[in-house]
Amino acid sequence: MTQQTTNSNSTPITVADALLHYLSLEKVDHVFGIPGGGLANLLTAFKAKSDQFKYIICRHETGAAYIADGYCRATGKMGVVMVTSGPGATNALTGVMNAQNDGSAMMLLTGEVDESYFGLGYLQEGTDAKLNIEAIYAAATGYSAMISDSSDFEAIFKQALRDALSIPRRSVHISMPNNVSFETISKAVLPDSTNSYRVIPSGAPIEDAERVMSVLHGSKRPLIFLGNGCREALKDNLNCFINFVEEYGIPVITTADAKGIFPESHPLSLRVYGIANCMWPYYWMTAESSEDAYDALLIIGSSLGELSTNKWLPLLQPANGPLIQVDIDQSIIGRSFPVSHGIVAEAGAFIRDLEKLIPKFPADKKLVETRKSIVETIKKQYPAFINPEQYNSNSNPIEPAALMRSLQESLPANKETKLFIDAGNCVGWAVHYLEIAPPWAIHSALSMGPMGFAVAAVIGAKFGRPDATCIAIVGDGAFMMHGAEISTARQYNIGAIWIVLYDNNLSMVSQGMDQFFPDKEHPGEWEKLYELGSPDLKKFAEGLGADAYSIDEPEELNKIMPSVLKLANEQNRPQVIIANINRKSIPPYYNPLYAPSKPK
């Protein structure tokens, strides 16, 4: 691809001009953050291009990073955050770090005071005044650098883009002193295509795919385990993958953060394994006789962390068969479980190779039908849910499981819906009781689990995909952490929807402590310790500009959702539903079938 020179002696290119050029190449049209003095020159440059770039003013820098994360997940484009120096930069850290650990492409631009003031104690300095912002982000992101002169801008900025938008995707940080942004780049030669400075890995060794096909072809009861690392790959290759698993009758499970990337409505889906497990995977992996034993596992795109493996429960590893792990990141292959074969490959290319090899490995039709019959029998014989009674309940206050049922019923199955799940008990209820299949998608932040992620991320998703229904399922504690971003949504006419599970408690903590450290002399003491002061969250939401509702029974959600969807999607008004839930109900975190213990 040729490169285009975009400057001349009469029209010099500044660092700020070049920065905006690269963002334009990456199709960035929204930038999220909070302005400040360290950004003064960049703010001027963005203002001059306000027809091309919308700088969205958020309510907190962490919230801005979560919003950018949601924007990335909904659009596939890089989320960009721009905040000022000092506390502006440190406030953004949690959201940027979360993006790094969850595989979202994010760029954080932090302003800095003029270089002439370095070391003099200038307000909000983040370089020499007992604060080193670059070092903080070097420890928390995939790449962190300061642009100290116009001459090093292109090398640093292009490296940041390469790191952010490769596989796995990463968050990156660029710090820029205010004076540097208006410096002129000598003899600038700016590219006219991203192809001139970055490329995305797209290969898989065909011999490894053949070996996997040979193993699966020789197995009686294999299983495929998908992680969030193949989410993007399956957007373009889902039909290939479905064709492959249907041809051989191999059931599929996913991690919780990959829930729904393989349609959970599919006959071969056994849904989620790991935190808030579906009940079905257990029965596939524990056959009644050795002749029918689970004998092969193919893992694609999962690092096999704590929440994905039930704290590395040995059940996941076939007793007398191979465990094959495929990932683009070689550093995690074999880290959690010993593998019989590790494959470094891009998930999409690997899946395409599997499908291409079908003619070379003809399926045993009788065995395929037997597998499909076993999966069907498991689903008929055992419920997917640990507590079907709660799921079908119509009680007041609302059983959280029943709230998930009503949400499932009230949303059109054939319209694009993006669900964002916060940290806490809402993860258990949503992961266990919702059935997700395209065009629905569900997003969580289970690598780090920060409270407040979904509260803000849903806004970014709606910014990026205004045509989709965007819903956050959050707890009351998380809602209060970043609920102020509702006013961001109201200011910019963003019709996001929040469903708040209200129990006036940090219940994941209080119930967890009661589970593992019960106080028999003072029953209920843990619950009392973590109450939230009975806030009126309906008034809180209304005060920030949302239409707010309070419900006590699951049927009420079904009744109000048509109006809520219309107000959100047609009138662009933020909507908040406060669901008063049964505070005694415990989410499916303590399933005795999946009692965790780390393998020796």
N, C-alpha and C positions, 0 to 999 in steps of 0.2 A: 504494500500500500504506500502510495506517495505521501510525502509530508508537505504541508502548506505553510509558507512563511506569511505571518500575519502582521508584520510590522514594517515600518519604513522610517526614514529619518524624521519625517514630519508627523508621524503618529506613533510615538514610542509606546511600548507595551510595559505596563507595570506588573508587579507581582500579583496584585489584586485582579487585574485584567486576565492574566494567565490562569489564575485559580478558577475564575468563573468560566473560562474557556474549557478547562478540563471537566468541571462539573457539568457543563452543557453536553460534552461528549458522552458523559456517563448517564445522560437523560435525567439528571437531578432537577426537579422543579420546585421542591419544597425543602426548606432548611428550618430546623426547629431550635429554639433556644431563648436566651434572655440577654439583652444587649448590655454593654457597659463601656467604660472609657478605654479599656485595652483593645476594643474592637473599632474604635472611632473611624479609622480609615476604611476598614472592610465594610462597615455599615454604610459608608458613603458610596462605595462601589456597588453594593447590593441594591441600594436605593436607586441608583442610576439604571439598574437592570431589573426593576421591580415588575416589569411586564413579563420577564422570563423566569425570575426566581422569587418565590414567595417566602419571606422570612416570617415564620409563625412565632409570635411571642407567647411563650408558655408561662406557667405560674411558678415553676421550680425547675432547676437545671436537671435534677434526677428525672422528674416527670418528662422533660424535653427529650431525654435520652430514651426513656420507655416509649414515648410517642414515635420517635424516629425508628425504634426497633419494630413497632407495629406496622409502620409504613413500609419498612423493608420486607417484612413477612407477607404483607398483603400484595405488594407489587413486584417483588423480586429485585427492585432497585436498591441502591445503597442509601441507607438513612444517614442524613447529615445533621450534626448538632453544632451550633455555634454559640459559644458563651465567652464571657469575659475572663480576665485573669484572676488569680488568687482564689477566693471562695467560690466564684463562678465555676472555675475549673474543678475544684475539689468536690463541689456539690454534684457534678455530673458523673462522678466516678462510678457509683453503684450501677447506674443504668448502662454505662459503657462497658464495665466489667461483665455485666450480665449478658450483653450482646456477644462479647468475646466467647464466653463459655457456652452459649447456646447456638453459636454458628450463624449469627446475623452479620451482614455486611454493614458496618457503621464507620463513619468518619467523624471524629470530634475535632473541631477547630477552636482552639483557645487563643484569645488575644493575650498580649503581654505588653507591659509598659515599654516605652522607647528605650532602646539600648543605651542611650546616653545617661539614663537614670539607674542602670543596673548597679546593685550593691549600695545604693544610697538611702534605702528605706522608703522608696516611693510607695504610695498607697496601692495595695493589692498586688505588689510585685510577687511573681512566682518563680524567680530564678535564683537570686542570691540572698533574699531576705528571709533566711531560715526556712525556705520552702522551695522544693525542686519539683515542679509540676511534671517536667519531662521524665524524671526518674520514677515518679509515682505511676505514671501511665506506662512506662517501660516494663514495670512489674505486673501490669494488669491487662495489657492489650497485646495484639500481635505485632505492633510497630509503634514507636513513639519517637518523634524528632522535633527539633526546633529549626525553623528556617531563619538563619541568622544573617543572610545576605541574599540579594537577588540572584547571585550567581549559582547558589545551591538549590534554588527553588525547584527547578524541573526534576533534578535527580531525586530529591527527597519526596516530592509530591507524587511522582510516578511510582516510586517504590511503595508508598502508602496505598495507592490505588491497586497495585498488583497484589499486595497482601490482603486488602479488604475483600477483593472480589474473586479470589482464587477459591479452590476447594480444599479444605473446608473454609467457609467464609469467616472473616475475623473483624474485630473492631480495631481501628487505628487512631492515632492521635497526632495532630500537627499543632505546634505552638508557633505563634508568629508575633514578634514585637511590632508594635503599632507603626513604627517608622519604616519597617521593611516592606509592608504591604504596598506602599506607594513608591518604592524604589523601581527604577527602570531596569528591565532585563536587556542586557547588551546582546544584539544579534539573536534575538529570540526566534526560534523555529518551532512553531507549535503544530502538533499533529492534527490531521483532519479525521482520524479514526482511532478508536481504542486498540485496533489490531497492531498499531505501531509500537505499543508499549506494554501490552499485557495479553496473555493467552490463558485459557482455562483448561486444566487437565481433562482429557477426554478418552483415555485409553484403558484397555484391559488386556492382559496376556491371553490369547486364545487357548494356549495349552493348559492354562489354569481352569478356564471354563470347561474344557473337555474333561479334565480330571474331576471336576465337581459333578459333571453330568454322569460320569462313570460311577462315582460314589452313590449318587442319588438313584441311578438306574439299578444299582445292586442292593438297595436298601428296601426293607419291607415297610417300615413305619417312619419315614422322614418327616422333618418339620422345618419350616423357614421362619426366621426371626428378623423382622425389619426394625431398624432404628431411625431416628430423625435424620441421620446422615444421608439417607436416600430420599428425603422428601422432595427435593428439587428434581432429582433424577426421575422419580415416578410421575411427575407432572407431564413429562413428554413420553414416558415409556410404560405407563400403566397398562395399556392394552397388551403390550408385549409380555409383561409379567403375568397378567391374568391368563393369557393364552398358554404360557408355560405351566403355571400351577394347575390349570384345568386339564392340560394334556396328561399330566402325571398324577393328578389327584393328591397334591401335597398341600396340607393345611398351612395356614399362615397366622402368626401372632406378631404383635408389634409392642414396642415399648410404650409407656404412657405418653411420652412427648412425641411419639410418632403415630399416635392414635388416629385412625381414619385415613392414613395415606394409602392403605389398602382398604377398600370398602368393607366396613363391618357388616353390611347387609349381604355380602357374598357368601354362598354356601360353604366355602372353604375357609372363611375367617373364624378363628377362635378368639378374636379380639385381643385384649391387652394382657400381657404378662408383666409382672413387676408390681410397683405400687398400685393399689386398688385393682388387683388382678380380676379379670373375668374368671368365672369358675371353670370354664371349659378346658383351658390348656392343661390343667392338672390331670384330667382324665385321658387325654391323649398321651401324656408322658408317663402314665402309670398303668400299663397294661396288666391284665389279670394273669397272663401266662408269659413265660420267657419266649415262647414262640412268636408272640405278638408284640414284643418289647419295642419301645421307641429306640431307634437305632441310628439316627443321623440328624445332625442339626447344621443348617446353613444360616449364618448370621451375616446380614448386609447392613453396614452403616450404623452400627451401635458400638459405643465404647465400653458397654457392659459395666456401667457404674452401679452404685448401691441401689438406686430406685428402680433400675431396669432389671435387676436380677434377684430381688428379694434378699438383699445383702449377700449375694453370691451363693444362693441356695444350690447345693449340689444337684438337686432335681433337674436343673437346666441341662446338665451335661449327660449325654447318652451313656448308659452304663457300659454298653459293649459296642460302641460305634463311634464314628468320626464326628468331630466338631470342627467346622470350617468357618473361618472368619474372614470377611471381605471388607476392606476399608481403604480409603485413599490415604489415611494417616497410618503409616507403618508403626508409629510409636505405641499404639494401643493394641495392636494385634498380639494376642497371647498374654496380655497384661493381667486379665482377671481369671481366665480359665486356660488351661493348656490346650493348644489346638493341634489337630492332626495335619492341618494345612492352612497356612495364612496366605492371603492374596492381597497385594497392594493394587487397587484398581479403582477407577471411577465407576460408581454404581450403575449409571445409565448404560455405559458401554458393556459392562459385565452382564447386565440383564438382557441387552440386545443379543449378546453372544449366546446366552443360554437358549433363547428362542431360536436362533439360527441353527443351533446344533440338534434340534428336535429330530429332524429326519435321520441323523446319524445314530440316534439312540431311541429306537421305536419303543413306545410304552407297552407294558404288559397290561392289556385291557382288563383282564380279570382282576389283577392286583389294584389297578386304578379304581375300579368299581368297588372293590373291598374297602379301600381307604375312604372313598366318598361315603360309603355306607356307614363306616365307623363314626365319621364326623357327624353324619346325620343322626345316628343313634345317640351319641353324646348329647347333642342339642335337644333331642326329644326327651331323654331320660333325666337330664340335669338342667336346672335353671341357670341362666347366665349370671344371675344376681345372687349375692349372699343373703339378701333379705327381700324376697319378692313381696312380702306382706307390706313392707314400708313403701315399696315402689307403687303398689296399687292402692295405697291409703288415700282417703279423702278427709283426713282428720284436721282439726284446728287445735293448736298451731300446725303449720305445714311440716310434714316429713320431708326433709331435703331430697330424698330419693323420689318422692312423688312430685316435687317441684321439677326435677329433671324430666319426669314423664310428661308433665304438662307442657314444658318447654318444647320437648320433642314433638308433641302433638300440635302445637300452635304455630310452628314454623313450616313453610312450604318445603317439601323434600326436594323439589326440583329447581329451587332458586338458590343462587349463591349466597351462602351464609358463612361468615367468619367469626368463630367463637374464640374468645381469649379467656383463659382460666388463670386466676391469681394463685398465690401461695396460701396454704392452709387447708382446712377441711373441704373447701370448695373443690380442691383437686380430687379428693376421694369420691365425692358425689358425682362430679361431672365425668371423670374418667370411667368409673364403674357403671354408671347407669345410662349414659347417653350412647346412642348408636350413631356413628359418624361415617358418612360416605360422601364422595363428591356428588354435587358441587359444594357440599359443606366442607369446611376445614376447621380444625381446632388447634390452637396454639397455647403452649404453656412455657414456663421458664424453670424447668426442673433440674437443671444443672446446679444453679445457685439458690433458687427458690426465694427471690426477694418479694416481700409483701409490697403491693402497690403496682407491680408490673402491669397487670391486665387493666387496672383502673385507667392508666394513661395510654397503654399500647392500643387499646380499641379506638382511640381518637386518631392515632396515626394511620390505622388501617382504613378508617372511613375517609380520611384525607386522600389516601392513595386510591381507594376504590369506592367512590361515592355511589356507584351503582349496586354495591353489595350490601346486605344486611350485616352490620357489625355489632356484636354483643359481647359484653364482658360479664363473667360470672365471678363474683368477688365476695369476700367476707367483710363484715362491718369494720373490723380493725384496719384492714388494707384500704378500705374505702375512705376512711378518715385520713390515712396517710397522704393520699394523692387525689382525693376528691376535689380539691381546688381546681384541678384541670378541667372540670366540668365548665368552668367559666371560659376556658380556652375554647372548648367546643362551642359554647354559646356565642362567643365573640365572632367566630369564623363560620357560624351556621353549619355545624357538623352534627349530623343526626346519629350519634352513637347511642347505644342502649346499654344500661347497666342493670344487672340483676344482683341485688345485695342480699346475702344471707345474713339476716339480723338475729343474733342471739345474745347481744350485749356481753360478749366474752371473746377472749382469745382462746377459742375452744380446742384448737389443735394442741396447744400447750397444756391447758388444764386437763383435758381428757388424756393426753399422753402421759402426763405426770401421774394421774390417777391410775392409769393402766400399769405403769412400771414401778411407781413408788406410792402405793395406796396408803392412805392415812386412815386406818381402821378406827382410831379413837375419835377422829374428827371428820366424819363423812361429809363430803361436799366442800371441804376447806379449799381444795385446789381450785374449784370453780369460783369461789368467792375472791380468791387472790387475784384473778385475772379478768375481773369485770371491767366494763368500759364507761360506767357512769350514766347508762341509759340515755344516750344522745337521741335527739329527734332528727333522724337522718332524712326524713321527708322534707322537713323545713330547711335543713342544710342544703339539700339538692335544689330546692326551689329558690333559695336565696342566691344560688350561683347561676340561675337561669334555666334550669331544667324543668320539664313537666315531670312531676313525681307522683307516685302511687304507693299505697301501702296495702298489702294483701295478707290474708290469714288462712286461706284455703287454696288448694291447687287449682280448683275450677276458676277462681278469680283471675288467674293468669291467662287461662284460655279465653276468658271473656274480654280482657282488656288488650290482648296482643294485636288484634286487627287494627285497633286505633293507634296503638303504640308504633306499629310498623309503618302505618301511613304517616304519622307525624314525623317519624325519624327519616323515612326514605323519600317522602314527597315534600314535606315542609321543612326538612333539615333542622329539626328541633331535637336537642338532647333529651333522652328519656331515662328516668330512674325508677326502678321498681324495688321497693323495700319489702322483702319477703320475710315475715315473722315465722321463723322455723322452730321446731321442737329442739330445745337446747340439750335435751337428754340423749338425743340420737347420736350414735357414734358411727363415723364413716367406715368404709370397708378397708381399714388399715391393718386390722388384727385378725386376718383370715387364718384359721388354724390349719387349713390345707397347705399353706405356704409358710410354715414356721421357719424363719430365717436362721441360718448358721453358715459361717464362712467355711469353704472347703479346706481340708488340710493339705 
